[in-house]
Amino acid sequence: MNTNTMLERQHAANLLALQGAVRVGGLIGISAISAVRKLLDQQLLCLQHSANYLKNARLDDTPEKAVSTYADAMSDCIEQSWQDYRNNLQIWVLTQDEALIWVNKIDRVLTSR
């Protein structure tokens, strides 16, 4: 292998590494912003349910009824939180797949003959 071929491969690999880093960094940034936005939405939803619970609660309610009513009010929050967790996990898995794709591209460029 001559020096020019080696330098061309190295240059191509460096460009692919830069492009891959930008794409993966963008996905991680989008994931972080999305996670913060979903967290704020989740807190708002929980506050709304808590406010509705307090509006309908009575002081003479039994503790069992109070806990049951509050658990019913918060079930939407729990379901939404679980969906957000699954969505964030999928984004991280896709980010990992994207990184592996770029690593394979760089590897092919460096090992091509």
Buried (B, 14 or more C-beta within 10 A) or exposed (E): EEEEEEEEBEEBBEEBBEEBEEBBEEBBEEBEEBBEEBEEEBEEBBEEBBEEBEEEEEEEEEEEEBEEBBEEBBEEBEEBBEEBEEBBEEBBEEBEEBBEEBBEBBEEBEEEE
